[in-house]
Amino acid sequence: MSSVANDISVGRRALRRSVNERIRSVSEGPGSDTIDVFCECGRVRCAERVRIPITEFDETVGDTGRPIVVRGHA
């Protein structure tokens, strides 16, 4: 992957993470055990969603900083 393509991929991941964190911030309330967030892979046309328990999202994003991705995406 070229440096430019890698920069674009990193930018996509950062944008999707920002959107997902915003989704998380408005997801509090009764009965909200899970949230639907965007896959944070670097694929250009990926618009897949991931349903994830809020606690798992918080642990993954907060503790490890790992991206939330659909199985098979990188």
Backbone as JSON Lines, residues from 0, in Angstrom:
{"i":0,"aa":"M","n":[0.85,-1.17,0.0],"ca":[0.0,0.0,0.0],"c":[0.9,1.23,0.0]}
{"i":1,"aa":"S","n":[0.55,2.2,-0.82],"ca":[1.36,3.42,-0.88],"c":[1.16,4.27,0.36]}
{"i":2,"aa":"S","n":[2.05,5.19,0.56],"ca":[1.96,6.08,1.72],"c":[0.68,6.91,1.68]}
{"i":3,"aa":"V","n":[0.3,7.39,0.49],"ca":[-0.93,8.19,0.35],"c":[-2.14,7.34,0.68]}
{"i":4,"aa":"A","n":[-2.19,6.13,0.14],"ca":[-3.32,5.23,0.42],"c":[-3.39,4.9,1.89]}
{"i":5,"aa":"N","n":[-2.25,4.69,2.52],"ca":[-2.22,4.4,3.95],"c":[-2.73,5.59,4.75]}
{"i":6,"aa":"D","n":[-2.34,6.81,4.37],"ca":[-2.82,8.01,5.05],"c":[-4.32,8.14,4.94]}
{"i":7,"aa":"I","n":[-4.87,7.83,3.76],"ca":[-6.32,7.9,3.55],"c":[-7.02,6.87,4.43]}
{"i":8,"aa":"S","n":[-6.47,5.65,4.47],"ca":[-7.03,4.59,5.29],"c":[-7.05,5.0,6.77]}
{"i":9,"aa":"V","n":[-5.96,5.57,7.25],"ca":[-5.88,6.02,8.64],"c":[-6.9,7.13,8.88]}
{"i":10,"aa":"G","n":[-7.07,8.02,7.92],"ca":[-8.05,9.09,8.05],"c":[-9.48,8.56,8.13]}
{"i":11,"aa":"R","n":[-9.77,7.53,7.33],"ca":[-11.1,6.91,7.38],"c":[-11.35,6.29,8.75]}
{"i":12,"aa":"R","n":[-10.36,5.59,9.25],"ca":[-10.5,4.97,10.57],"c":[-10.77,6.03,11.64]}
{"i":13,"aa":"A","n":[-10.03,7.12,11.58],"ca":[-10.19,8.19,12.57],"c":[-11.58,8.82,12.47]}
{"i":14,"aa":"L","n":[-12.06,9.03,11.26],"ca":[-13.38,9.61,11.08],"c":[-14.46,8.68,11.61]}
{"i":15,"aa":"R","n":[-14.35,7.4,11.26],"ca":[-15.35,6.44,11.75],"c":[-15.29,6.3,13.27]}
{"i":16,"aa":"R","n":[-14.1,6.34,13.84],"ca":[-13.99,6.28,15.3],"c":[-14.69,7.48,15.93]}
{"i":17,"aa":"S","n":[-14.49,8.64,15.36],"ca":[-15.12,9.86,15.87],"c":[-16.64,9.74,15.81]}
{"i":18,"aa":"V","n":[-17.16,9.26,14.7],"ca":[-18.61,9.06,14.56],"c":[-19.09,8.04,15.58]}
{"i":19,"aa":"N","n":[-18.37,6.94,15.74],"ca":[-18.77,5.9,16.69],"c":[-18.75,6.41,18.13]}
{"i":20,"aa":"E","n":[-17.77,7.22,18.46],"ca":[-17.73,7.78,19.81],"c":[-18.91,8.71,20.04]}
{"i":21,"aa":"R","n":[-19.32,9.42,19.01],"ca":[-20.5,10.28,19.13],"c":[-21.76,9.44,19.31]}
{"i":22,"aa":"I","n":[-21.88,8.36,18.53],"ca":[-23.01,7.43,18.7],"c":[-23.03,6.92,20.13]}
{"i":23,"aa":"R","n":[-21.87,6.54,20.63],"ca":[-21.79,6.03,22.0],"c":[-22.23,7.08,23.01]}
{"i":24,"aa":"S","n":[-21.85,8.32,22.79],"ca":[-22.16,9.38,23.76],"c":[-23.66,9.67,23.86]}
{"i":25,"aa":"V","n":[-24.42,9.35,22.83],"ca":[-25.87,9.6,22.87],"c":[-26.66,8.31,23.09]}
{"i":26,"aa":"S","n":[-25.98,7.24,23.44],"ca":[-26.63,5.93,23.56],"c":[-26.99,5.54,24.98]}
{"i":27,"aa":"E","n":[-26.89,6.45,25.9],"ca":[-27.26,6.12,27.28],"c":[-28.78,6.11,27.42]}
{"i":28,"aa":"G","n":[-29.24,5.3,28.32],"ca":[-30.67,5.29,28.6],"c":[-31.14,3.89,28.91]}
{"i":29,"aa":"P","n":[-32.37,3.81,29.38],"ca":[-32.93,2.5,29.74],"c":[-32.98,1.57,28.52]}
{"i":30,"aa":"G","n":[-32.59,0.34,28.74],"ca":[-32.67,-0.66,27.69],"c":[-31.6,-0.56,26.62]}
{"i":31,"aa":"S","n":[-30.6,0.27,26.84],"ca":[-29.56,0.4,25.83],"c":[-28.32,-0.39,26.24]}
{"i":32,"aa":"D","n":[-28.38,-1.7,26.0],"ca":[-27.25,-2.58,26.32],"c":[-26.29,-2.7,25.16]}
{"i":33,"aa":"T","n":[-26.79,-2.48,23.93],"ca":[-25.95,-2.6,22.74],"c":[-26.08,-1.32,21.91]}
{"i":34,"aa":"I","n":[-25.1,-1.13,21.03],"ca":[-25.17,-0.03,20.08],"c":[-24.75,-0.54,18.71]}
{"i":35,"aa":"D","n":[-25.21,0.13,17.68],"ca":[-24.79,-0.15,16.31],"c":[-23.82,0.94,15.9]}
{"i":36,"aa":"V","n":[-22.6,0.53,15.57],"ca":[-21.56,1.48,15.17],"c":[-21.05,1.09,13.79]}
{"i":37,"aa":"F","n":[-20.31,2.0,13.17],"ca":[-19.73,1.74,11.85],"c":[-18.44,0.95,11.98]}
{"i":38,"aa":"C","n":[-18.23,0.06,11.01],"ca":[-16.96,-0.66,10.92],"c":[-15.85,0.37,10.75]}
{"i":39,"aa":"E","n":[-14.79,0.22,11.5],"ca":[-13.68,1.17,11.47],"c":[-12.51,0.69,10.6]}
{"i":40,"aa":"C","n":[-12.81,-0.18,9.64],"ca":[-11.75,-0.61,8.72],"c":[-11.41,0.56,7.79]}
{"i":41,"aa":"G","n":[-10.39,0.41,7.02],"ca":[-9.97,1.47,6.13],"c":[-10.5,1.35,4.71]}
{"i":42,"aa":"R","n":[-11.44,0.42,4.48],"ca":[-11.96,0.21,3.13],"c":[-12.76,1.42,2.66]}
{"i":43,"aa":"V","n":[-12.56,1.78,1.4],"ca":[-13.17,2.98,0.85],"c":[-14.69,2.95,0.93]}
{"i":44,"aa":"R","n":[-15.3,1.88,0.5],"ca":[-16.76,1.85,0.4],"c":[-17.44,1.08,1.53]}
{"i":45,"aa":"C","n":[-16.73,0.79,2.56],"ca":[-17.34,0.03,3.66],"c":[-18.34,0.89,4.41]}
{"i":46,"aa":"A","n":[-19.54,0.39,4.51],"ca":[-20.59,1.05,5.29],"c":[-21.25,0.03,6.22]}
{"i":47,"aa":"E","n":[-20.51,-1.04,6.52],"ca":[-21.04,-2.09,7.39],"c":[-21.22,-1.56,8.8]}
{"i":48,"aa":"R","n":[-22.17,-2.15,9.49],"ca":[-22.42,-1.78,10.87],"c":[-22.08,-2.96,11.77]}
{"i":49,"aa":"V","n":[-21.73,-2.66,12.98],"ca":[-21.4,-3.67,13.98],"c":[-22.29,-3.43,15.19]}
{"i":50,"aa":"R","n":[-23.05,-4.44,15.58],"ca":[-23.82,-4.36,16.83],"c":[-22.93,-4.93,17.92]}
{"i":51,"aa":"I","n":[-22.71,-4.12,18.95],"ca":[-21.75,-4.49,19.99],"c":[-22.3,-4.06,21.35]}
{"i":52,"aa":"P","n":[-22.11,-4.88,22.37],"ca":[-22.49,-4.45,23.71],"c":[-21.74,-3.18,24.09]}
{"i":53,"aa":"I","n":[-22.42,-2.26,24.75],"ca":[-21.8,-0.99,25.14],"c":[-20.56,-1.23,25.99]}
{"i":54,"aa":"T","n":[-20.63,-2.17,26.9],"ca":[-19.47,-2.43,27.76],"c":[-18.27,-2.91,26.94]}
{"i":55,"aa":"E","n":[-18.52,-3.73,25.93],"ca":[-17.43,-4.21,25.07],"c":[-16.85,-3.06,24.23]}
{"i":56,"aa":"F","n":[-17.72,-2.18,23.73],"ca":[-17.26,-1.01,22.99],"c":[-16.35,-0.17,23.88]}
{"i":57,"aa":"D","n":[-16.81,0.11,25.1],"ca":[-16.02,0.93,26.02],"c":[-14.67,0.29,26.33]}
{"i":58,"aa":"E","n":[-14.65,-1.03,26.56],"ca":[-13.4,-1.73,26.85],"c":[-12.47,-1.71,25.66]}
{"i":59,"aa":"T","n":[-13.0,-1.99,24.48],"ca":[-12.17,-2.06,23.28],"c":[-11.6,-0.7,22.92]}
{"i":60,"aa":"V","n":[-12.44,0.29,22.9],"ca":[-12.01,1.63,22.5],"c":[-11.18,2.3,23.6]}
{"i":61,"aa":"G","n":[-11.66,2.22,24.83],"ca":[-11.0,2.92,25.91],"c":[-9.74,2.25,26.41]}
{"i":62,"aa":"D","n":[-9.78,0.95,26.59],"ca":[-8.65,0.25,27.19],"c":[-7.56,-0.12,26.19]}
{"i":63,"aa":"T","n":[-7.97,-0.53,24.99],"ca":[-6.97,-1.03,24.04],"c":[-6.78,-0.11,22.84]}
{"i":64,"aa":"G","n":[-7.78,0.7,22.53],"ca":[-7.68,1.57,21.37],"c":[-7.81,0.82,20.05]}
{"i":65,"aa":"R","n":[-8.14,-0.48,20.13],"ca":[-8.3,-1.27,18.91],"c":[-9.51,-0.78,18.11]}
{"i":66,"aa":"P","n":[-9.46,-0.91,16.79],"ca":[-10.63,-0.53,15.98],"c":[-11.73,-1.57,16.1]}
{"i":67,"aa":"I","n":[-12.95,-1.14,15.94],"ca":[-14.11,-2.01,15.9],"c":[-14.32,-2.34,14.41]}
{"i":68,"aa":"V","n":[-14.17,-3.59,14.03],"ca":[-14.31,-3.95,12.61],"c":[-15.19,-5.18,12.44]}
{"i":69,"aa":"V","n":[-15.81,-5.26,11.27],"ca":[-16.58,-6.44,10.9],"c":[-15.59,-7.59,10.69]}
{"i":70,"aa":"R","n":[-15.99,-8.76,11.08],"ca":[-15.12,-9.93,10.92],"c":[-14.65,-10.03,9.47]}
{"i":71,"aa":"G","n":[-13.36,-10.19,9.28],"ca":[-12.77,-10.31,7.95],"c":[-12.26,-8.99,7.38]}
{"i":72,"aa":"H","n":[-12.61,-7.88,8.02],"ca":[-12.1,-6.57,7.58],"c":[-10.84,-6.25,8.37]}
{"i":73,"aa":"A","n":[-9.99,-5.43,7.8],"ca":[-8.76,-5.07,8.49],"c":[-8.61,-3.58,8.62]}
